[in-house]
Amino acid sequence: MNTLKIIGRNKELFSMDLERLSKTLEKTVSESRFLIIGGAGTIGQAVTREIFKRDPQVLHVTDISENNMVELVRDLRSTVGYRAGDFKTFAVDCASVEFEALIKNEGSYDYVFNLSALKHVRSEKDAYTLMRMIMVNVFNTLKTLRMAKDVGAKKYFCVSTDKAANPVNMMGASKRIMEMFLMRESLTQKISMARFANVAFSDGSLLHGFNQRFTKKQPFSAPNDVRRYFVTPQESGELCLLSGLLGNNRDIFFPKLSEKLNLVTFSEIAVSYLRERGYEPYACESEDEARDRAEDLIAKKQWPCYFFKSDTTGEKDFEEFFTDNEDIDMERFETVGVIKNQPDFDEAKLDDFIHGIETLREKGTWAKDDIVKLYFGLLPEFAHKETGKYLDQRM
């Protein structure tokens, strides 16, 4: 399957900079010790692969998904093969005492890459999952950064999202809040980040869902009015590598917009996907029609599709990687832009947010509105869109 073709491109994004900087990247990796947190997700696996193939001295990978970790190892062994360095995987949660023991006993790391996150807009549908999003995206980030500092890490990298720029959903806002906390931490630990677009076919994404629906011979469902930028899994790993190794303190890397990177709707991708697989999409008027006609249409090499106008909470009308208020460097790289940050933060507001979340957790009960109010304390211009409808109410 040609992923680039399906997402409407024919060229990789970062090849020019990767080729120009190849010797620097290889030298740095080969001389360094790495810890990857959340290394079994789509982006985490891509970052792990970029580091592994450049032969690091140490590469340790952690993730709570034992099954995905097994597949990561099998994939590396079946493609790159073996390297001389110390490569180990650990099925542990970065919030656990087991992770603390791992850091204490396995030695120092030069670079810590944190790819763990709750990344779905659907994760804000209830107050309980939303609280966990905050714990993973904000609190776990702060905990693991401070542990990285304690073992003498040269750099702590954390993945952000384009949805952190002028956020409209709770997920994007949680990552923007994470960025704000990292500005404070940058005074004592060098950090860098990356914002990028949707990662095509990443675990749990709508495009990954296309794979699942195709395998199970089920209808496709997608909005026809939501336009997004897409990067491939490999490109997500490359951008994280560039930022983690070459970013200055507080830099946030993002893909430069060019003719190589274009907006495309999910419905357009669905059509390209099916035609790549040898099927012609068949537009249905409803979910019921798509389900009812699936067996008959698929037998005729047609695929039932329900395309609709989006009306769910948290969908942004357009995508952007930076805001008008951010200091942008477009000259340092050919294919990557850089947001250059100063350590600007309001210490009292950051502390109030931490205290507010801890108070809610101690009570043992909270509502979504309680958390939204705490968000507004840090993000007064947060343009949250609450429609009362969520992605779990869609096919």
Residue pairs with C-beta under 8 A, 6 or more apart in sequence:
1 276
1 277
2 276
3 200
3 201
3 232
4 10
4 11
4 12
4 232
5 272
5 276
6 200
6 269
6 272
6 273
6 276
7 200
7 230
7 232
7 264
7 269
7 272
8 230
8 262
8 264
8 268
8 269
8 272
9 260
9 261
9 262
11 260
12 232
12 234
12 235
12 260
13 231
13 235
13 238
13 239
13 255
13 260
13 261
13 335
14 235
14 238
14 239
14 242
14 255
14 335
14 336
15 335
16 334
16 335
17 242
17 333
17 334
17 335
17 336
18 25
18 238
18 242
20 334
21 242
21 246
24 245
24 246
25 54
25 241
25 242
25 245
25 246
26 54
26 55
28 245
29 51
29 54
29 55
29 56
29 245
30 54
30 55
30 56
30 57
31 57
32 56
32 57
32 58
32 110
32 111
32 154
33 56
33 57
33 58
33 107
33 108
33 109
33 110
33 111
34 51
34 56
34 58
34 59
34 60
34 109
34 110
34 111
34 112
34 113
35 60
35 61
35 62
35 103
35 109
35 111
35 112
35 113
35 148
36 44
36 47
36 48
36 51
36 59
36 60
36 61
36 62
36 113
36 115
37 44
37 62
37 63
37 94
37 112
37 113
37 114
37 115
37 116
37 144
38 44
38 62
38 63
38 94
38 114
38 115
38 116
38 117
39 45
39 47
39 48
39 61
39 62
39 63
39 69
39 72
39 89
39 113
39 115
40 61
40 63
40 65
40 68
40 69
40 71
40 72
41 63
41 65
41 68
41 115
41 116
41 202
41 203
42 199
42 201
42 202
42 203
42 233
42 236
43 115
43 159
43 199
43 202
43 233
43 236
43 237
43 240
44 61
44 63
44 115
44 116
45 68
45 72
45 75
45 233
45 237
46 233
46 234
46 236
46 237
46 238
46 240
47 113
47 115
47 236
47 237
47 240
47 241
47 244
48 59
48 61
48 72
48 76
48 237
49 75
49 76
49 79
49 80
49 234
49 237
50 237
50 238
50 240
50 241
51 59
51 241
52 59
52 76
52 80
52 83
52 87
53 80
53 83
55 83
55 84
55 85
56 83
56 85
57 85
57 86
58 85
58 86
58 87
58 107
58 109
59 85
59 86
59 87
59 88
60 86
60 87
60 88
60 89
60 90
60 102
60 106
60 109
61 69
61 72
61 88
61 89
61 90
62 89
62 90
62 91
62 92
62 94
62 99
62 102
63 69
63 89
63 91
63 116
64 91
64 92
64 93
65 91
66 91
68 203
69 89
69 91
72 89
73 89
90 98
90 102
92 98
92 99
92 102
93 99
94 114
94 116
94 140
94 143
94 144
95 135
95 136
95 139
95 140
95 143
99 144
100 147
103 147
103 150
103 151
107 151
108 151
108 152
108 153
109 148
109 151
109 153
110 153
110 154
110 155
111 153
111 154
111 155
111 157
111 244
111 245
112 144
112 145
112 148
112 153
112 155
112 156
112 157
113 157
113 158
113 240
113 244
114 141
114 144
114 145
114 156
114 157
114 158
114 159
115 159
115 240
116 136
116 140
117 136
117 137
117 159
117 175
118 129
118 132
118 133
118 136
118 137
118 171
118 174
119 161
119 171
119 204
120 171
120 204
120 391
121 163
121 169
121 170
121 171
121 312
121 313
121 314
121 315
121 391
122 390
122 391
122 392
123 129
123 130
123 132
123 133
123 170
123 171
124 130
124 133
124 169
124 170
124 171
124 313
124 314
124 368
125 313
125 390
125 391
125 392
126 368
127 366
127 367
127 368
127 370
127 371
130 170
130 368
130 371
131 357
131 360
131 361
131 366
131 371
133 170
133 171
133 174
134 174
134 357
134 371
137 171
137 174
137 175
137 177
137 178
138 174
138 177
138 178
138 181
139 357
141 158
141 178
141 181
141 182
142 181
142 185
144 156
145 156
145 158
145 182
145 185
145 189
145 191
146 185
146 189
148 156
148 189
149 156
149 188
149 189
153 189
154 190
155 190
155 191
155 192
155 244
155 245
155 247
156 185
156 189
156 190
156 191
157 191
157 192
157 193
157 194
157 240
157 243
157 244
157 247
158 178
158 182
158 191
158 193
159 193
159 194
159 240
160 175
160 176
160 178
160 179
160 193
160 194
160 195
160 252
161 171
161 172
161 175
161 195
161 196
162 195
162 196
162 197
162 229
162 254
162 319
162 320
162 321
163 169
163 171
163 172
163 175
163 316
163 319
164 172
164 173
164 175
164 176
164 178
164 179
164 195
165 172
165 176
165 195
165 320
165 321
165 322
165 323
166 320
166 323
166 383
167 173
167 175
167 176
167 379
167 382
167 383
168 314
168 315
168 316
168 382
168 383
168 384
168 385
169 313
169 314
169 315
169 316
169 384
169 385
170 314
170 371
170 372
170 375
170 384
171 314
172 314
172 316
173 375
173 379
173 382
173 384
176 379
177 353
177 375
177 378
177 379
179 193
179 252
180 345
180 350
180 378
181 345
181 350
182 191
182 193
182 250
183 250
183 341
183 342
183 343
183 344
183 345
184 343
184 345
184 347
184 350
185 191
186 249
186 250
186 341
186 343
187 343
190 249
191 249
191 250
192 243
192 244
192 247
192 248
192 249
192 250
192 251
192 252
192 253
193 243
193 247
193 251
193 252
193 253
194 239
194 240
194 242
194 243
194 252
194 253
194 254
195 252
195 253
195 254
195 321
195 322
195 339
196 231
196 235
196 236
196 239
196 254
196 255
196 321
197 228
197 229
197 230
197 231
197 255
197 261
197 319
197 321
198 205
198 207
198 228
198 229
198 230
198 231
199 205
199 230
199 231
199 232
199 233
199 236
200 207
200 230
200 231
200 232
200 233
201 207
201 208
201 210
201 211
201 233
202 208
202 233
202 236
206 222
206 266
207 230
207 266
207 269
207 273
210 220
210 269
210 270
210 273
212 218
213 219
213 220
214 273
214 277
217 294
217 295
217 298
218 291
218 294
219 284
219 287
219 290
219 291
219 294
219 303
219 304
219 305
219 306
219 395
220 270
220 274
220 281
220 290
220 303
220 304
220 305
220 306
221 287
221 290
221 305
221 306
221 307
221 308
221 394
221 395
222 265
222 266
222 267
222 269
222 270
222 305
222 306
222 307
222 308
223 265
223 266
223 267
223 307
223 308
223 309
223 310
223 315
224 265
224 266
224 267
224 307
224 308
224 309
225 265
225 309
225 310
226 265
226 266
226 310
226 315
227 263
227 264
227 265
227 318
227 319
228 263
228 264
228 265
228 266
228 319
229 255
229 257
229 261
229 262
229 263
229 319
230 264
230 269
231 239
231 255
231 261
235 255
239 253
239 254
239 255
239 336
242 253
242 333
242 336
243 251
243 252
243 253
247 253
247 338
248 340
250 340
250 341
250 342
250 343
251 338
251 339
251 340
251 341
252 322
252 338
252 339
252 341
253 336
253 337
253 338
253 339
254 321
254 322
254 336
254 337
254 338
254 339
255 261
255 321
255 335
255 336
255 337
256 330
256 333
256 334
256 335
256 336
256 337
257 321
258 335
263 319
267 305
267 307
270 281
270 305
270 307
271 281
271 305
274 280
274 281
274 303
274 305
275 281
278 301
279 298
279 301
279 302
279 303
280 301
280 302
280 303
281 302
281 303
281 305
282 293
282 297
282 302
282 303
282 304
282 305
283 305
283 306
283 307
284 290
284 293
284 304
284 305
284 306
285 306
286 306
287 306
287 395
289 304
289 306
290 304
290 305
290 306
290 395
291 304
291 395
293 304
294 304
297 303
297 304
298 304
306 395
311 387
311 389
312 387
312 389
312 390
312 391
312 393
312 394
313 385
313 386
313 387
313 388
313 389
313 390
314 384
314 385
315 385
321 337
322 328
322 337
322 339
326 339
326 341
327 339
327 340
327 341
327 342
328 337
328 338
328 339
328 340
329 337
329 338
329 339
329 340
330 337
330 338
332 338
346 378
349 377
349 378
350 378
352 377
353 374
353 377
353 378
356 374
356 377
357 371
357 374
360 366
360 370
360 371
372 384
375 382
375 384
376 382
